[in-house]
Amino acid sequence: MKSLIDITDFSVKEIDELLNTALDIIAHPKKYSKKCKGKILATLFYEPSTRTRLSFESAMHELGGSVIGFSSADSSSASKGESFADTAKVISNYAHVIAMRTPIEGAPLVASLNASIPVINAGDGGHLHPTQTLADLLTIKREKGRLNNLTVGFCGDLKYGRTVHSLISAFSRYENINIVLISPKELKLPSYVKHDVLEKNNMPYEETTDLENSLPKLDVLYMTRVQQERFADKDEYEKLKNSYILTKEKFEKAKKDTIILHPLPRVNEISVKLDEDERACYFKQVANGKYVRMALILKLLTLAKDKTKCTLNKEGLIYNQHKCTNPKCITKTEQELDNVCKPSKTDGDVLRCVYCDKKVNK
């Protein structure tokens, strides 16, 4: 049985197959309208969401299936202290696949290790968001006609931007991808993504604070919101929230075929006047998200015929010698959960938490 926790859980071949299935769904929707008849999706959303939750629910309904679940932690047994592991075991009796969104980093991984049905990570804190990445890849493929030979700029909150982390990981398997990282120094891409993804895969990248002078070189501009909910210090958020605002005038410096993506919701980082520009593709991303989630649900339900439960690959793992210090890590909330770390893929002297990928102090 297979789950999707990290975009790298799927090979490039599997991702390409998913994208092709999504394209076929777009072209022949009636062919898929009863593919999930009798199947149930459980949407376990512990924090607010509009696009991701509704796109999963819409995807399952359009496949002919049903949906159960909750839209906040307060309306679940989490408010009574139930663990993610126990929730996964319980929901496995009610549904055929789980989509989970949570502010706790590593929680979907723990759920997948305890569930007897596939689990989809629909976003865990500032860590990962692989299904948004699939929507991003489908949008880029439809708009640019390729997923190789691209210069991609990521702008805004690269520190907490889980969509950024997942998309960079996905691009690490494609050819001739150049990355431009545009952010204030306080919101730079985490070192583990730079070291374990970009540098490990010899991906060319540059870091800058200058959006306008970066625009002429980009094929894709991926704008992000500075996420208030990830900040412990409100003053820090107020200082950084307006770091980048893309206007129609600024975007005149971009190439005629540069596309703009944004995982949404936006606040004010993209002027609404740009919505009329044919290169603005963020609302197309929303539609593509539904189609690619339809393809993903179909694939995971097919793979679920193998009843073997998900397990950690224990090779090289170190158990209970070091504790993760990330306050948002699942190890801080889940009772009796082992502290498990792994050597960095690029630096064996650095250990990282298996659940949240943050550096562990020895």
FENWO-V97967 format. One record per backbone hydrogen bond with DSSP energy under -0.5 kcal/mol. CO is the residue of the C=O (numbers start at 1). NH is the residue of the N-H. If there is no record, write none. Layout:
co->CO nh->NH
co->CO nh->NH
This chain:
co->3 nh->5
co->4 nh->121
co->6 nh->9
co->7 nh->10
co->11 nh->15
co->12 nh->16
co->13 nh->17
co->14 nh->18
co->15 nh->19
co->16 nh->20
co->17 nh->21
co->18 nh->22
co->19 nh->23
co->20 nh->24
co->21 nh->25
co->22 nh->26
co->23 nh->27
co->24 nh->28
co->28 nh->31
co->28 nh->32
co->29 nh->32
co->30 nh->33
co->32 nh->35
co->34 nh->37
co->36 nh->39
co->39 nh->66
co->40 nh->96
co->40 nh->97
co->41 nh->43
co->41 nh->68
co->42 nh->44
co->42 nh->99
co->43 nh->45
co->43 nh->70
co->44 nh->46
co->44 nh->101
co->46 nh->73
co->50 nh->54
co->51 nh->55
co->52 nh->56
co->53 nh->57
co->54 nh->58
co->55 nh->59
co->56 nh->60
co->57 nh->61
co->58 nh->62
co->59 nh->63
co->60 nh->65
co->61 nh->64
co->63 nh->36
co->64 nh->38
co->66 nh->41
co->68 nh->43
co->70 nh->45
co->72 nh->75
co->73 nh->76
co->73 nh->79
co->76 nh->79
co->77 nh->80
co->77 nh->82
co->78 nh->81
co->83 nh->87
co->84 nh->88
co->85 nh->89
co->86 nh->90
co->87 nh->91
co->88 nh->92
co->90 nh->93
co->91 nh->94
co->91 nh->95
co->96 nh->118
co->97 nh->42
co->98 nh->120
co->99 nh->44
co->100 nh->122
co->101 nh->46
co->102 nh->125
co->103 nh->105
co->104 nh->107
co->105 nh->330
co->106 nh->110
co->107 nh->111
co->108 nh->112
co->109 nh->113
co->110 nh->114
co->111 nh->114
co->111 nh->115
co->112 nh->310
co->118 nh->98
co->119 nh->4
co->119 nh->121
co->120 nh->100
co->120 nh->122
co->121 nh->131
co->123 nh->102
co->123 nh->125
co->124 nh->127
co->124 nh->128
co->128 nh->124
co->129 nh->132
co->129 nh->133
co->130 nh->134
co->131 nh->135
co->132 nh->136
co->133 nh->137
co->134 nh->138
co->135 nh->139
co->136 nh->140
co->137 nh->141
co->138 nh->142
co->139 nh->143
co->140 nh->144
co->140 nh->145
co->140 nh->146
co->141 nh->145
co->150 nh->152
co->150 nh->178
co->151 nh->219
co->151 nh->220
co->152 nh->180
co->153 nh->155
co->153 nh->222
co->154 nh->182
co->155 nh->157
co->155 nh->224
co->156 nh->158
co->158 nh->190
co->160 nh->162
co->161 nh->164
co->161 nh->165
co->162 nh->129
co->162 nh->166
co->163 nh->167
co->164 nh->168
co->165 nh->169
co->166 nh->170
co->167 nh->171
co->168 nh->172
co->170 nh->173
co->171 nh->174
co->175 nh->149
co->176 nh->150
co->176 nh->178
co->178 nh->152
co->179 nh->206
co->180 nh->154
co->180 nh->182
co->181 nh->183
co->181 nh->208
co->182 nh->156
co->184 nh->187
co->185 nh->188
co->187 nh->158
co->187 nh->159
co->190 nh->193
co->190 nh->194
co->191 nh->195
co->192 nh->196
co->193 nh->197
co->193 nh->198
co->194 nh->199
co->195 nh->200
co->197 nh->201
co->198 nh->203
co->199 nh->202
co->202 nh->204
co->204 nh->179
co->206 nh->181
co->208 nh->183
co->209 nh->211
co->211 nh->214
co->211 nh->215
co->214 nh->217
co->215 nh->218
co->215 nh->255
co->219 nh->259
co->220 nh->153
co->220 nh->222
co->221 nh->223
co->221 nh->261
co->222 nh->155
co->223 nh->263
co->225 nh->227
co->226 nh->228
co->227 nh->230
co->228 nh->231
co->232 nh->234
co->233 nh->237
co->234 nh->238
co->235 nh->239
co->236 nh->240
co->237 nh->241
co->240 nh->243
co->245 nh->247
co->246 nh->271
co->247 nh->251
co->249 nh->252
co->250 nh->253
co->251 nh->254
co->255 nh->258
co->259 nh->221
co->259 nh->261
co->260 nh->281
co->261 nh->223
co->269 nh->246
co->271 nh->274
co->272 nh->275
co->273 nh->276
co->274 nh->277
co->277 nh->280
co->279 nh->260
co->279 nh->281
co->281 nh->285
co->282 nh->286
co->283 nh->287
co->284 nh->288
co->285 nh->289
co->286 nh->290
co->287 nh->291
co->288 nh->292
co->289 nh->293
co->290 nh->294
co->291 nh->295
co->292 nh->296
co->293 nh->297
co->294 nh->298
co->295 nh->299
co->296 nh->300
co->297 nh->301
co->298 nh->302
co->299 nh->303
co->300 nh->304
co->302 nh->305
co->303 nh->306
co->305 nh->307
co->312 nh->314
co->314 nh->317
co->318 nh->341
co->323 nh->361
co->325 nh->327
co->326 nh->329
co->328 nh->105
co->329 nh->332
co->330 nh->333
co->330 nh->334
co->333 nh->335
co->334 nh->337
co->338 nh->340
co->339 nh->320
co->340 nh->354
co->341 nh->318
co->342 nh->352
co->347 nh->344
co->347 nh->350
co->350 nh->344
co->351 nh->360
co->352 nh->342
co->353 nh->357
co->358 nh->353
co->360 nh->351
